[in-house]
Amino acid sequence: KKAREGKLPNFTGIDSTYEPPLNPEVIIRTAEMTPEEAAEHIIGILKTRGNI
C-alpha cells in the first residue's frame, strides 16, 4: 500500500522494474513442478552447499 502511495520509492514491481539476474545460482521452474517439489529442490541445493 505504501509503495503504491509513493511512500516507498524504487519498489520493485511498482515504480521500479524487475531485473532478472544474468547468472542465477538457482533456477526454479515453477510451471514444471509443484510447490512441494520446488521446496525440496531448494532444500537439496542448500544441503549440497552446506548452508543447512
C-alpha positions, 0 to 999 in steps of 0.5 A: 500500500505504501509503495503504491502511495509513493511512500516507498520509492524504487519498489520493485514491481511498482515504480521500479522494474524487475531485473532478472539476474544474468547468472542465477545460482538457482533456477526454479521452474515453477510451471514444471513442478509443484510447490512441494517439489520446488521446496525440496529442490531448494532444500537439496541445493542448500544441503549440497552447499552446506548452508543447512 
